[in-house]
């Protein structure tokens, strides 16, 4: 398990990249390979399913059982990276898929005020 502490003064805030995929199969790829693949998948020429129904154009997520739809290509790419990539922020025994989700938790639960 790869860990990177976000705040040196508080060890409960960690950025953890898990070496397992969502179906429980161990991921034996190195971080460098994963970063390359992530970069490759979000390239401008990437093919993402595009659906047009009743003049409502949208992109759909290809992850099994997800069905997320977005009108903008950048939103579907952000969704795929945030929700279906094997990296999380962990705090209070909870997983946060993006730094912004983690920051909201940190501000609401761990604020000094």
Protein Blocks (a to p, Z undefined) as FASTA:
>chain_A
ZZddfblklmkbccdddfbdfkopacfbdfklmmmmmmmmmpmklccddddeehiacddd
fbghklpacfbfklmmmmmmmmmcccdddeehiacfbfklmmmmmmmmmpcZZ
